[in-house]
């Protein structure tokens, strides 16, 4: 399901997530969770694929 975007606070993070079925997004530890799309992040490819699927 689509939800508000979130990303990891880890410095090497390059993507944000917006689908709660994304395993990568769900693997982010709660202490590293940050809501929003960040500043220079692109959308996670897995989330993009999940978003297209109906
Ligand atoms: Zn994702």
mmCIF file of the protein (N, C-alpha, C, O) and its ligand, coordinates in Angstrom:
data_MODEL
# 
_entry.id   MODEL 
# 
loop_
_entity.id 
_entity.type 
_entity.pdbx_number_of_molecules 
1 polymer     1 
2 non-polymer 1 
# 
_entity_poly.entity_id                      1 
_entity_poly.type                           'polypeptide(L)' 
_entity_poly.nstd_linkage                   no 
_entity_poly.nstd_monomer                   no 
_entity_poly.pdbx_seq_one_letter_code       
;(UNK)(UNK)(UNK)(UNK)(UNK)(UNK)(UNK)(UNK)(UNK)(UNK)(UNK)(UNK)(UNK)(UNK)(UNK)(UNK)
(UNK)(UNK)(UNK)(UNK)(UNK)(UNK)(UNK)(UNK)(UNK)(UNK)(UNK)(UNK)(UNK)(UNK)(UNK)(UNK)
(UNK)(UNK)(UNK)(UNK)(UNK)(UNK)(UNK)(UNK)(UNK)(UNK)(UNK)(UNK)(UNK)(UNK)(UNK)(UNK)
(UNK)(UNK)(UNK)(UNK)(UNK)(UNK)
;
_entity_poly.pdbx_seq_one_letter_code_can   XXXXXXXXXXXXXXXXXXXXXXXXXXXXXXXXXXXXXXXXXXXXXXXXXXXXXX 
_entity_poly.pdbx_strand_id                 A 
# 
loop_
_entity_poly_seq.entity_id 
_entity_poly_seq.num 
_entity_poly_seq.mon_id 
_entity_poly_seq.hetero 
1 1  UNK n 
1 2  UNK n 
1 3  UNK n 
1 4  UNK n 
1 5  UNK n 
1 6  UNK n 
1 7  UNK n 
1 8  UNK n 
1 9  UNK n 
1 10 UNK n 
1 11 UNK n 
1 12 UNK n 
1 13 UNK n 
1 14 UNK n 
1 15 UNK n 
1 16 UNK n 
1 17 UNK n 
1 18 UNK n 
1 19 UNK n 
1 20 UNK n 
1 21 UNK n 
1 22 UNK n 
1 23 UNK n 
1 24 UNK n 
1 25 UNK n 
1 26 UNK n 
1 27 UNK n 
1 28 UNK n 
1 29 UNK n 
1 30 UNK n 
1 31 UNK n 
1 32 UNK n 
1 33 UNK n 
1 34 UNK n 
1 35 UNK n 
1 36 UNK n 
1 37 UNK n 
1 38 UNK n 
1 39 UNK n 
1 40 UNK n 
1 41 UNK n 
1 42 UNK n 
1 43 UNK n 
1 44 UNK n 
1 45 UNK n 
1 46 UNK n 
1 47 UNK n 
1 48 UNK n 
1 49 UNK n 
1 50 UNK n 
1 51 UNK n 
1 52 UNK n 
1 53 UNK n 
1 54 UNK n 
# 
loop_
_struct_asym.id 
_struct_asym.entity_id 
A 1 
B 2 
# 
loop_
_chem_comp.id 
_chem_comp.type 
_chem_comp.mon_nstd_flag 
UNK 'L-peptide linking' . 
ZN  non-polymer         . 
# 
_pdbx_entity_nonpoly.entity_id   2 
_pdbx_entity_nonpoly.name        ? 
_pdbx_entity_nonpoly.comp_id     ZN 
# 
_pdbx_nonpoly_scheme.asym_id         B 
_pdbx_nonpoly_scheme.entity_id       2 
_pdbx_nonpoly_scheme.mon_id          ZN 
_pdbx_nonpoly_scheme.ndb_seq_num     1 
_pdbx_nonpoly_scheme.pdb_seq_num     101 
_pdbx_nonpoly_scheme.auth_seq_num    101 
_pdbx_nonpoly_scheme.pdb_mon_id      ZN 
_pdbx_nonpoly_scheme.auth_mon_id     ZN 
_pdbx_nonpoly_scheme.pdb_strand_id   A 
_pdbx_nonpoly_scheme.pdb_ins_code    . 
# 
loop_
_atom_site.group_PDB 
_atom_site.id 
_atom_site.type_symbol 
_atom_site.label_atom_id 
_atom_site.label_alt_id 
_atom_site.label_comp_id 
_atom_site.label_asym_id 
_atom_site.label_entity_id 
_atom_site.label_seq_id 
_atom_site.pdbx_PDB_ins_code 
_atom_site.Cartn_x 
_atom_site.Cartn_y 
_atom_site.Cartn_z 
_atom_site.occupancy 
_atom_site.B_iso_or_equiv 
_atom_site.pdbx_formal_charge 
_atom_site.auth_seq_id 
_atom_site.auth_comp_id 
_atom_site.auth_asym_id 
_atom_site.auth_atom_id 
_atom_site.pdbx_PDB_model_num 
ATOM   1   N  N  . UNK A 1 1  ? 0.815  -1.208 0.000   1.00 0.00 ? 1   UNK A N  1 
ATOM   2   C  CA . UNK A 1 1  ? 0.000  0.000  0.000   1.00 0.00 ? 1   UNK A CA 1 
ATOM   3   C  C  . UNK A 1 1  ? 0.845  1.253  0.000   1.00 0.00 ? 1   UNK A C  1 
ATOM   4   O  O  . UNK A 1 1  ? 1.905  1.302  0.624   1.00 0.00 ? 1   UNK A O  1 
ATOM   5   N  N  . UNK A 1 2  ? 0.373  2.262  -0.701  1.00 0.00 ? 2   UNK A N  1 
ATOM   6   C  CA . UNK A 1 2  ? 1.067  3.540  -0.675  1.00 0.00 ? 2   UNK A CA 1 
ATOM   7   C  C  . UNK A 1 2  ? 0.936  4.187  0.698   1.00 0.00 ? 2   UNK A C  1 
ATOM   8   O  O  . UNK A 1 2  ? -0.103 4.080  1.349   1.00 0.00 ? 2   UNK A O  1 
ATOM   9   N  N  . UNK A 1 3  ? 1.970  4.840  1.118   1.00 0.00 ? 3   UNK A N  1 
ATOM   10  C  CA . UNK A 1 3  ? 1.887  5.605  2.353   1.00 0.00 ? 3   UNK A CA 1 
ATOM   11  C  C  . UNK A 1 3  ? 2.809  6.798  2.228   1.00 0.00 ? 3   UNK A C  1 
ATOM   12  O  O  . UNK A 1 3  ? 3.448  6.996  1.195   1.00 0.00 ? 3   UNK A O  1 
ATOM   13  N  N  . UNK A 1 4  ? 2.874  7.582  3.269   1.00 0.00 ? 4   UNK A N  1 
ATOM   14  C  CA . UNK A 1 4  ? 3.762  8.737  3.232   1.00 0.00 ? 4   UNK A CA 1 
ATOM   15  C  C  . UNK A 1 4  ? 5.204  8.279  3.067   1.00 0.00 ? 4   UNK A C  1 
ATOM   16  O  O  . UNK A 1 4  ? 5.600  7.274  3.656   1.00 0.00 ? 4   UNK A O  1 
ATOM   17  N  N  . UNK A 1 5  ? 5.993  8.994  2.279   1.00 0.00 ? 5   UNK A N  1 
ATOM   18  C  CA . UNK A 1 5  ? 7.374  8.583  2.039   1.00 0.00 ? 5   UNK A CA 1 
ATOM   19  C  C  . UNK A 1 5  ? 8.214  8.567  3.321   1.00 0.00 ? 5   UNK A C  1 
ATOM   20  O  O  . UNK A 1 5  ? 7.989  9.343  4.250   1.00 0.00 ? 5   UNK A O  1 
ATOM   21  N  N  . UNK A 1 6  ? 9.179  7.664  3.335   1.00 0.00 ? 6   UNK A N  1 
ATOM   22  C  CA . UNK A 1 6  ? 10.148 7.624  4.429   1.00 0.00 ? 6   UNK A CA 1 
ATOM   23  C  C  . UNK A 1 6  ? 11.488 7.171  3.874   1.00 0.00 ? 6   UNK A C  1 
ATOM   24  O  O  . UNK A 1 6  ? 11.557 6.614  2.779   1.00 0.00 ? 6   UNK A O  1 
ATOM   25  N  N  . UNK A 1 7  ? 12.537 7.407  4.621   1.00 0.00 ? 7   UNK A N  1 
ATOM   26  C  CA . UNK A 1 7  ? 13.861 6.974  4.212   1.00 0.00 ? 7   UNK A CA 1 
ATOM   27  C  C  . UNK A 1 7  ? 14.712 6.724  5.439   1.00 0.00 ? 7   UNK A C  1 
ATOM   28  O  O  . UNK A 1 7  ? 14.291 6.980  6.567   1.00 0.00 ? 7   UNK A O  1 
ATOM   29  N  N  . UNK A 1 8  ? 15.906 6.225  5.208   1.00 0.00 ? 8   UNK A N  1 
ATOM   30  C  CA . UNK A 1 8  ? 16.822 5.941  6.303   1.00 0.00 ? 8   UNK A CA 1 
ATOM   31  C  C  . UNK A 1 8  ? 17.736 7.138  6.537   1.00 0.00 ? 8   UNK A C  1 
ATOM   32  O  O  . UNK A 1 8  ? 18.096 7.854  5.603   1.00 0.00 ? 8   UNK A O  1 
ATOM   33  N  N  . UNK A 1 9  ? 18.100 7.342  7.787   1.00 0.00 ? 9   UNK A N  1 
ATOM   34  C  CA . UNK A 1 9  ? 19.024 8.428  8.124   1.00 0.00 ? 9   UNK A CA 1 
ATOM   35  C  C  . UNK A 1 9  ? 20.470 8.056  7.827   1.00 0.00 ? 9   UNK A C  1 
ATOM   36  O  O  . UNK A 1 9  ? 21.359 8.901  7.930   1.00 0.00 ? 9   UNK A O  1 
ATOM   37  N  N  . UNK A 1 10 ? 20.713 6.804  7.461   1.00 0.00 ? 10  UNK A N  1 
ATOM   38  C  CA . UNK A 1 10 ? 22.079 6.372  7.161   1.00 0.00 ? 10  UNK A CA 1 
ATOM   39  C  C  . UNK A 1 10 ? 22.687 7.256  6.072   1.00 0.00 ? 10  UNK A C  1 
ATOM   40  O  O  . UNK A 1 10 ? 22.016 7.586  5.094   1.00 0.00 ? 10  UNK A O  1 
ATOM   41  N  N  . UNK A 1 11 ? 23.950 7.639  6.236   1.00 0.00 ? 11  UNK A N  1 
ATOM   42  C  CA . UNK A 1 11 ? 24.567 8.581  5.283   1.00 0.00 ? 11  UNK A CA 1 
ATOM   43  C  C  . UNK A 1 11 ? 24.662 8.025  3.857   1.00 0.00 ? 11  UNK A C  1 
ATOM   44  O  O  . UNK A 1 11 ? 24.688 8.795  2.896   1.00 0.00 ? 11  UNK A O  1 
ATOM   45  N  N  . UNK A 1 12 ? 24.714 6.713  3.714   1.00 0.00 ? 12  UNK A N  1 
ATOM   46  C  CA . UNK A 1 12 ? 24.847 6.141  2.365   1.00 0.00 ? 12  UNK A CA 1 
ATOM   47  C  C  . UNK A 1 12 ? 23.493 5.963  1.678   1.00 0.00 ? 12  UNK A C  1 
ATOM   48  O  O  . UNK A 1 12 ? 23.434 5.435  0.568   1.00 0.00 ? 12  UNK A O  1 
ATOM   49  N  N  . UNK A 1 13 ? 22.416 6.391  2.315   1.00 0.00 ? 13  UNK A N  1 
ATOM   50  C  CA . UNK A 1 13 ? 21.077 6.221  1.750   1.00 0.00 ? 13  UNK A CA 1 
ATOM   51  C  C  . UNK A 1 13 ? 20.925 6.999  0.447   1.00 0.00 ? 13  UNK A C  1 
ATOM   52  O  O  . UNK A 1 13 ? 21.285 8.174  0.368   1.00 0.00 ? 13  UNK A O  1 
ATOM   53  N  N  . UNK A 1 14 ? 20.387 6.328  -0.578  1.00 0.00 ? 14  UNK A N  1 
ATOM   54  C  CA . UNK A 1 14 ? 20.196 6.983  -1.876  1.00 0.00 ? 14  UNK A CA 1 
ATOM   55  C  C  . UNK A 1 14 ? 18.738 7.004  -2.300  1.00 0.00 ? 14  UNK A C  1 
ATOM   56  O  O  . UNK A 1 14 ? 18.389 7.669  -3.276  1.00 0.00 ? 14  UNK A O  1 
ATOM   57  N  N  . UNK A 1 15 ? 17.893 6.299  -1.595  1.00 0.00 ? 15  UNK A N  1 
ATOM   58  C  CA . UNK A 1 15 ? 16.493 6.180  -2.024  1.00 0.00 ? 15  UNK A CA 1 
ATOM   59  C  C  . UNK A 1 15 ? 15.537 6.430  -0.867  1.00 0.00 ? 15  UNK A C  1 
ATOM   60  O  O  . UNK A 1 15 ? 15.894 6.296  0.303   1.00 0.00 ? 15  UNK A O  1 
ATOM   61  N  N  . UNK A 1 16 ? 14.324 6.794  -1.226  1.00 0.00 ? 16  UNK A N  1 
ATOM   62  C  CA . UNK A 1 16 ? 13.244 6.834  -0.241  1.00 0.00 ? 16  UNK A CA 1 
ATOM   63  C  C  . UNK A 1 16 ? 12.194 5.803  -0.640  1.00 0.00 ? 16  UNK A C  1 
ATOM   64  O  O  . UNK A 1 16 ? 12.169 5.328  -1.775  1.00 0.00 ? 16  UNK A O  1 
ATOM   65  N  N  . UNK A 1 17 ? 11.358 5.478  0.282   1.00 0.00 ? 17  UNK A N  1 
ATOM   66  C  CA . UNK A 1 17 ? 10.332 4.457  0.061   1.00 0.00 ? 17  UNK A CA 1 
ATOM   67  C  C  . UNK A 1 17 ? 8.956  5.073  0.256   1.00 0.00 ? 17  UNK A C  1 
ATOM   68  O  O  . UNK A 1 17 ? 8.795  6.020  1.025   1.00 0.00 ? 17  UNK A O  1 
ATOM   69  N  N  . UNK A 1 18 ? 7.959  4.530  -0.446  1.00 0.00 ? 18  UNK A N  1 
ATOM   70  C  CA . UNK A 1 18 ? 6.594  5.023  -0.227  1.00 0.00 ? 18  UNK A CA 1 
ATOM   71  C  C  . UNK A 1 18 ? 5.573  3.898  -0.308  1.00 0.00 ? 18  UNK A C  1 
ATOM   72  O  O  . UNK A 1 18 ? 4.387  4.131  -0.540  1.00 0.00 ? 18  UNK A O  1 
ATOM   73  N  N  . UNK A 1 19 ? 6.055  2.676  -0.113  1.00 0.00 ? 19  UNK A N  1 
ATOM   74  C  CA . UNK A 1 19 ? 5.130  1.548  -0.169  1.00 0.00 ? 19  UNK A CA 1 
ATOM   75  C  C  . UNK A 1 19 ? 5.430  0.607  0.994   1.00 0.00 ? 19  UNK A C  1 
ATOM   76  O  O  . UNK A 1 19 ? 6.568  0.171  1.164   1.00 0.00 ? 19  UNK A O  1 
ATOM   77  N  N  . UNK A 1 20 ? 4.430  0.300  1.779   1.00 0.00 ? 20  UNK A N  1 
ATOM   78  C  CA . UNK A 1 20 ? 4.722  -0.508 2.962   1.00 0.00 ? 20  UNK A CA 1 
ATOM   79  C  C  . UNK A 1 20 ? 4.855  -1.997 2.668   1.00 0.00 ? 20  UNK A C  1 
ATOM   80  O  O  . UNK A 1 20 ? 5.025  -2.798 3.587   1.00 0.00 ? 20  UNK A O  1 
ATOM   81  N  N  . UNK A 1 21 ? 4.777  -2.377 1.384   1.00 0.00 ? 21  UNK A N  1 
ATOM   82  C  CA . UNK A 1 21 ? 5.116  -3.753 1.020   1.00 0.00 ? 21  UNK A CA 1 
ATOM   83  C  C  . UNK A 1 21 ? 6.579  -3.892 0.637   1.00 0.00 ? 21  UNK A C  1 
ATOM   84  O  O  . UNK A 1 21 ? 7.032  -4.999 0.347   1.00 0.00 ? 21  UNK A O  1 
ATOM   85  N  N  . UNK A 1 22 ? 7.326  -2.803 0.629   1.00 0.00 ? 22  UNK A N  1 
ATOM   86  C  CA . UNK A 1 22 ? 8.728  -2.843 0.223   1.00 0.00 ? 22  UNK A CA 1 
ATOM   87  C  C  . UNK A 1 22 ? 9.575  -3.462 1.334   1.00 0.00 ? 22  UNK A C  1 
ATOM   88  O  O  . UNK A 1 22 ? 9.642  -2.939 2.446   1.00 0.00 ? 22  UNK A O  1 
ATOM   89  N  N  . UNK A 1 23 ? 10.220 -4.585 1.013   1.00 0.00 ? 23  UNK A N  1 
ATOM   90  C  CA . UNK A 1 23 ? 11.018 -5.257 2.042   1.00 0.00 ? 23  UNK A CA 1 
ATOM   91  C  C  . UNK A 1 23 ? 12.211 -4.398 2.433   1.00 0.00 ? 23  UNK A C  1 
ATOM   92  O  O  . UNK A 1 23 ? 12.592 -4.353 3.603   1.00 0.00 ? 23  UNK A O  1 
ATOM   93  N  N  . UNK A 1 24 ? 12.793 -3.727 1.472   1.00 0.00 ? 24  UNK A N  1 
ATOM   94  C  CA . UNK A 1 24 ? 13.942 -2.871 1.764   1.00 0.00 ? 24  UNK A CA 1 
ATOM   95  C  C  . UNK A 1 24 ? 13.549 -1.732 2.703   1.00 0.00 ? 24  UNK A C  1 
ATOM   96  O  O  . UNK A 1 24 ? 14.259 -1.420 3.659   1.00 0.00 ? 24  UNK A O  1 
ATOM   97  N  N  . UNK A 1 25 ? 12.418 -1.129 2.410   1.00 0.00 ? 25  UNK A N  1 
ATOM   98  C  CA . UNK A 1 25 ? 11.930 -0.055 3.266   1.00 0.00 ? 25  UNK A CA 1 
ATOM   99  C  C  . UNK A 1 25 ? 11.584 -0.545 4.657   1.00 0.00 ? 25  UNK A C  1 
ATOM   100 O  O  . UNK A 1 25 ? 11.821 0.142  5.650   1.00 0.00 ? 25  UNK A O  1 
ATOM   101 N  N  . UNK A 1 26 ? 11.021 -1.744 4.716   1.00 0.00 ? 26  UNK A N  1 
ATOM   102 C  CA . UNK A 1 26 ? 10.649 -2.301 6.011   1.00 0.00 ? 26  UNK A CA 1 
ATOM   103 C  C  . UNK A 1 26 ? 11.857 -2.743 6.817   1.00 0.00 ? 26  UNK A C  1 
ATOM   104 O  O  . UNK A 1 26 ? 11.774 -2.913 8.034   1.00 0.00 ? 26  UNK A O  1 
ATOM   105 N  N  . UNK A 1 27 ? 12.981 -2.929 6.137   1.00 0.00 ? 27  UNK A N  1 
ATOM   106 C  CA . UNK A 1 27 ? 14.194 -3.351 6.835   1.00 0.00 ? 27  UNK A CA 1 
ATOM   107 C  C  . UNK A 1 27 ? 14.908 -2.200 7.541   1.00 0.00 ? 27  UNK A C  1 
ATOM   108 O  O  . UNK A 1 27 ? 15.830 -2.429 8.324   1.00 0.00 ? 27  UNK A O  1 
ATOM   109 N  N  . UNK A 1 28 ? 14.496 -0.988 7.274   1.00 0.00 ? 28  UNK A N  1 
ATOM   110 C  CA . UNK A 1 28 ? 15.119 0.152  7.952   1.00 0.00 ? 28  UNK A CA 1 
ATOM   111 C  C  . UNK A 1 28 ? 14.780 0.078  9.433   1.00 0.00 ? 28  UNK A C  1 
ATOM   112 O  O  . UNK A 1 28 ? 13.612 -0.029 9.807   1.00 0.00 ? 28  UNK A O  1 
ATOM   113 N  N  . UNK A 1 29 ? 15.787 0.135  10.256  1.00 0.00 ? 29  UNK A N  1 
ATOM   114 C  CA . UNK A 1 29 ? 15.556 0.071  11.692  1.00 0.00 ? 29  UNK A CA 1 
ATOM   115 C  C  . UNK A 1 29 ? 14.819 1.327  12.138  1.00 0.00 ? 29  UNK A C  1 
ATOM   116 O  O  . UNK A 1 29 ? 15.035 2.415  11.604  1.00 0.00 ? 29  UNK A O  1 
ATOM   117 N  N  . UNK A 1 30 ? 13.950 1.157  13.121  1.00 0.00 ? 30  UNK A N  1 
ATOM   118 C  CA . UNK A 1 30 ? 13.094 2.275  13.524  1.00 0.00 ? 30  UNK A CA 1 
ATOM   119 C  C  . UNK A 1 30 ? 13.910 3.489  13.973  1.00 0.00 ? 30  UNK A C  1 
ATOM   120 O  O  . UNK A 1 30 ? 13.482 4.628  13.789  1.00 0.00 ? 30  UNK A O  1 
ATOM   121 N  N  . UNK A 1 31 ? 15.082 3.244  14.560  1.00 0.00 ? 31  UNK A N  1 
ATOM   122 C  CA . UNK A 1 31 ? 15.877 4.395  15.004  1.00 0.00 ? 31  UNK A CA 1 
ATOM   123 C  C  . UNK A 1 31 ? 16.482 5.164  13.832  1.00 0.00 ? 31  UNK A C  1 
ATOM   124 O  O  . UNK A 1 31 ? 16.920 6.303  13.994  1.00 0.00 ? 31  UNK A O  1 
ATOM   125 N  N  . UNK A 1 32 ? 16.507 4.538  12.643  1.00 0.00 ? 32  UNK A N  1 
ATOM   126 C  CA . UNK A 1 32 ? 17.031 5.216  11.452  1.00 0.00 ? 32  UNK A CA 1 
ATOM   127 C  C  . UNK A 1 32 ? 15.923 5.760  10.560  1.00 0.00 ? 32  UNK A C  1 
ATOM   128 O  O  . UNK A 1 32 ? 16.202 6.358  9.521   1.00 0.00 ? 32  UNK A O  1 
ATOM   129 N  N  . UNK A 1 33 ? 14.689 5.561  10.949  1.00 0.00 ? 33  UNK A N  1 
ATOM   130 C  CA . UNK A 1 33 ? 13.560 6.009  10.137  1.00 0.00 ? 33  UNK A CA 1 
ATOM   131 C  C  . UNK A 1 33 ? 13.429 7.522  10.165  1.00 0.00 ? 33  UNK A C  1 
ATOM   132 O  O  . UNK A 1 33 ? 13.539 8.169  11.207  1.00 0.00 ? 33  UNK A O  1 
ATOM   133 N  N  . UNK A 1 34 ? 13.191 8.056  8.980   1.00 0.00 ? 34  UNK A N  1 
ATOM   134 C  CA . UNK A 1 34 ? 12.965 9.488  8.862   1.00 0.00 ? 34  UNK A CA 1 
ATOM   135 C  C  . UNK A 1 34 ? 11.840 9.652  7.861   1.00 0.00 ? 34  UNK A C  1 
ATOM   136 O  O  . UNK A 1 34 ? 11.905 9.077  6.775   1.00 0.00 ? 34  UNK A O  1 
ATOM   137 N  N  . UNK A 1 35 ? 10.822 10.407 8.186   1.00 0.00 ? 35  UNK A N  1 
ATOM   138 C  CA . UNK A 1 35 ? 9.737  10.576 7.227   1.00 0.00 ? 35  UNK A CA 1 
ATOM   139 C  C  . UNK A 1 35 ? 10.111 11.623 6.188   1.00 0.00 ? 35  UNK A C  1 
ATOM   140 O  O  . UNK A 1 35 ? 10.943 12.494 6.443   1.00 0.00 ? 35  UNK A O  1 
ATOM   141 N  N  . UNK A 1 36 ? 9.496  11.533 5.021   1.00 0.00 ? 36  UNK A N  1 
ATOM   142 C  CA . UNK A 1 36 ? 9.788  12.461 3.940   1.00 0.00 ? 36  UNK A CA 1 
ATOM   143 C  C  . UNK A 1 36 ? 10.674 11.831 2.876   1.00 0.00 ? 36  UNK A C  1 
ATOM   144 O  O  . UNK A 1 36 ? 11.144 10.703 3.023   1.00 0.00 ? 36  UNK A O  1 
ATOM   145 N  N  . UNK A 1 37 ? 10.892 12.577 1.806   1.00 0.00 ? 37  UNK A N  1 
ATOM   146 C  CA . UNK A 1 37 ? 11.654 12.043 0.680   1.00 0.00 ? 37  UNK A CA 1 
ATOM   147 C  C  . UNK A 1 37 ? 13.122 12.436 0.746   1.00 0.00 ? 37  UNK A C  1 
ATOM   148 O  O  . UNK A 1 37 ? 13.888 12.086 -0.151  1.00 0.00 ? 37  UNK A O  1 
ATOM   149 N  N  . UNK A 1 38 ? 13.531 13.153 1.783   1.00 0.00 ? 38  UNK A N  1 
ATOM   150 C  CA . UNK A 1 38 ? 14.927 13.562 1.874   1.00 0.00 ? 38  UNK A CA 1 
ATOM   151 C  C  . UNK A 1 38 ? 15.235 14.680 0.900   1.00 0.00 ? 38  UNK A C  1 
ATOM   152 O  O  . UNK A 1 38 ? 14.328 15.270 0.314   1.00 0.00 ? 38  UNK A O  1 
ATOM   153 N  N  . UNK A 1 39 ? 16.507 14.968 0.728   1.00 0.00 ? 39  UNK A N  1 
ATOM   154 C  CA . UNK A 1 39 ? 16.886 16.099 -0.111  1.00 0.00 ? 39  UNK A CA 1 
ATOM   155 C  C  . UNK A 1 39 ? 17.314 15.678 -1.509  1.00 0.00 ? 39  UNK A C  1 
ATOM   156 O  O  . UNK A 1 39 ? 16.889 16.278 -2.496  1.00 0.00 ? 39  UNK A O  1 
ATOM   157 N  N  . UNK A 1 40 ? 18.155 14.647 -1.599  1.00 0.00 ? 40  UNK A N  1 
ATOM   158 C  CA . UNK A 1 40 ? 18.658 14.255 -2.915  1.00 0.00 ? 40  UNK A CA 1 
ATOM   159 C  C  . UNK A 1 40 ? 18.409 12.785 -3.174  1.00 0.00 ? 40  UNK A C  1 
ATOM   160 O  O  . UNK A 1 40 ? 19.211 12.118 -3.828  1.00 0.00 ? 40  UNK A O  1 
ATOM   161 N  N  . UNK A 1 41 ? 17.310 12.283 -2.667  1.00 0.00 ? 41  UNK A N  1 
ATOM   162 C  CA . UNK A 1 41 ? 17.027 10.860 -2.806  1.00 0.00 ? 41  UNK A CA 1 
ATOM   163 C  C  . UNK A 1 41 ? 16.115 10.610 -3.991  1.00 0.00 ? 41  UNK A C  1 
ATOM   164 O  O  . UNK A 1 41 ? 15.247 11.423 -4.309  1.00 0.00 ? 41  UNK A O  1 
ATOM   165 N  N  . UNK A 1 42 ? 16.324 9.458  -4.648  1.00 0.00 ? 42  UNK A N  1 
ATOM   166 C  CA . UNK A 1 42 ? 15.374 9.063  -5.685  1.00 0.00 ? 42  UNK A CA 1 
ATOM   167 C  C  . UNK A 1 42 ? 14.468 7.986  -5.112  1.00 0.00 ? 42  UNK A C  1 
ATOM   168 O  O  . UNK A 1 42 ? 14.747 7.403  -4.065  1.00 0.00 ? 42  UNK A O  1 
ATOM   169 N  N  . UNK A 1 43 ? 13.380 7.738  -5.824  1.00 0.00 ? 43  UNK A N  1 
ATOM   170 C  CA . UNK A 1 43 ? 12.428 6.751  -5.345  1.00 0.00 ? 43  UNK A CA 1 
ATOM   171 C  C  . UNK A 1 43 ? 12.996 5.357  -5.506  1.00 0.00 ? 43  UNK A C  1 
ATOM   172 O  O  . UNK A 1 43 ? 13.587 5.028  -6.534  1.00 0.00 ? 43  UNK A O  1 
ATOM   173 N  N  . UNK A 1 44 ? 12.814 4.554  -4.495  1.00 0.00 ? 44  UNK A N  1 
ATOM   174 C  CA . UNK A 1 44 ? 13.243 3.157  -4.508  1.00 0.00 ? 44  UNK A CA 1 
ATOM   175 C  C  . UNK A 1 44 ? 12.615 2.414  -5.689  1.00 0.00 ? 44  UNK A C  1 
ATOM   176 O  O  . UNK A 1 44 ? 11.411 2.527  -5.919  1.00 0.00 ? 44  UNK A O  1 
ATOM   177 N  N  . UNK A 1 45 ? 13.415 1.660  -6.434  1.00 0.00 ? 45  UNK A N  1 
ATOM   178 C  CA . UNK A 1 45 ? 12.931 0.949  -7.622  1.00 0.00 ? 45  UNK A CA 1 
ATOM   179 C  C  . UNK A 1 45 ? 11.868 -0.081 -7.248  1.00 0.00 ? 45  UNK A C  1 
ATOM   180 O  O  . UNK A 1 45 ? 10.915 -0.308 -7.993  1.00 0.00 ? 45  UNK A O  1 
ATOM   181 N  N  . UNK A 1 46 ? 12.044 -0.686 -6.109  1.00 0.00 ? 46  UNK A N  1 
ATOM   182 C  CA . UNK A 1 46 ? 11.078 -1.693 -5.667  1.00 0.00 ? 46  UNK A CA 1 
ATOM   183 C  C  . UNK A 1 46 ? 9.732  -1.025 -5.354  1.00 0.00 ? 46  UNK A C  1 
ATOM   184 O  O  . UNK A 1 46 ? 8.675  -1.535 -5.725  1.00 0.00 ? 46  UNK A O  1 
ATOM   185 N  N  . UNK A 1 47 ? 9.786  0.103  -4.678  1.00 0.00 ? 47  UNK A N  1 
ATOM   186 C  CA . UNK A 1 47 ? 8.555  0.860  -4.391  1.00 0.00 ? 47  UNK A CA 1 
ATOM   187 C  C  . UNK A 1 47 ? 7.885  1.321  -5.678  1.00 0.00 ? 47  UNK A C  1 
ATOM   188 O  O  . UNK A 1 47 ? 6.659  1.293  -5.792  1.00 0.00 ? 47  UNK A O  1 
ATOM   189 N  N  . UNK A 1 48 ? 8.687  1.742  -6.639  1.00 0.00 ? 48  UNK A N  1 
ATOM   190 C  CA . UNK A 1 48 ? 8.131  2.203  -7.913  1.00 0.00 ? 48  UNK A CA 1 
ATOM   191 C  C  . UNK A 1 48 ? 7.398  1.063  -8.602  1.00 0.00 ? 48  UNK A C  1 
ATOM   192 O  O  . UNK A 1 48 ? 6.321  1.261  -9.165  1.00 0.00 ? 48  UNK A O  1 
ATOM   193 N  N  . UNK A 1 49 ? 7.980  -0.127 -8.558  1.00 0.00 ? 49  UNK A N  1 
ATOM   194 C  CA . UNK A 1 49 ? 7.363  -1.291 -9.181  1.00 0.00 ? 49  UNK A CA 1 
ATOM   195 C  C  . UNK A 1 49 ? 6.078  -1.659 -8.439  1.00 0.00 ? 49  UNK A C  1 
ATOM   196 O  O  . UNK A 1 49 ? 5.062  -1.964 -9.064  1.00 0.00 ? 49  UNK A O  1 
ATOM   197 N  N  . UNK A 1 50 ? 6.124  -1.629 -7.133  1.00 0.00 ? 50  UNK A N  1 
ATOM   198 C  CA . UNK A 1 50 ? 4.938  -1.946 -6.337  1.00 0.00 ? 50  UNK A CA 1 
ATOM   199 C  C  . UNK A 1 50 ? 3.829  -0.926 -6.599  1.00 0.00 ? 50  UNK A C  1 
ATOM   200 O  O  . UNK A 1 50 ? 2.648  -1.274 -6.610  1.00 0.00 ? 50  UNK A O  1 
ATOM   201 N  N  . UNK A 1 51 ? 4.213  0.325  -6.807  1.00 0.00 ? 51  UNK A N  1 
ATOM   202 C  CA . UNK A 1 51 ? 3.234  1.375  -7.029  1.00 0.00 ? 51  UNK A CA 1 
ATOM   203 C  C  . UNK A 1 51 ? 2.501  1.218  -8.354  1.00 0.00 ? 51  UNK A C  1 
ATOM   204 O  O  . UNK A 1 51 ? 1.346  1.622  -8.492  1.00 0.00 ? 51  UNK A O  1 
ATOM   205 N  N  . UNK A 1 52 ? 3.201  0.613  -9.344  1.00 0.00 ? 52  UNK A N  1 
ATOM   206 C  CA . UNK A 1 52 ? 2.576  0.422  -10.654 1.00 0.00 ? 52  UNK A CA 1 
ATOM   207 C  C  . UNK A 1 52 ? 1.638  -0.769 -10.671 1.00 0.00 ? 52  UNK A C  1 
ATOM   208 O  O  . UNK A 1 52 ? 0.707  -0.835 -11.474 1.00 0.00 ? 52  UNK A O  1 
ATOM   209 N  N  . UNK A 1 53 ? 1.898  -1.710 -9.771  1.00 0.00 ? 53  UNK A N  1 
ATOM   210 C  CA . UNK A 1 53 ? 1.144  -2.952 -9.745  1.00 0.00 ? 53  UNK A CA 1 
ATOM   211 C  C  . UNK A 1 53 ? -0.246 -2.711 -9.158  1.00 0.00 ? 53  UNK A C  1 
ATOM   212 O  O  . UNK A 1 53 ? -0.385 -2.081 -8.110  1.00 0.00 ? 53  UNK A O  1 
ATOM   213 N  N  . UNK A 1 54 ? -1.249 -3.206 -9.829  1.00 0.00 ? 54  UNK A N  1 
ATOM   214 C  CA . UNK A 1 54 ? -2.605 -3.056 -9.286  1.00 0.00 ? 54  UNK A CA 1 
ATOM   215 C  C  . UNK A 1 54 ? -3.235 -4.417 -9.063  1.00 0.00 ? 54  UNK A C  1 
ATOM   216 O  O  . UNK A 1 54 ? -4.376 -4.503 -8.611  1.00 0.00 ? 54  UNK A O  1 
HETATM 217 ZN ZN . ZN  B 2 .  ? 11.271 0.795  -1.286  1.00 0.00 ? 101 ZN  A ZN 1 
# 
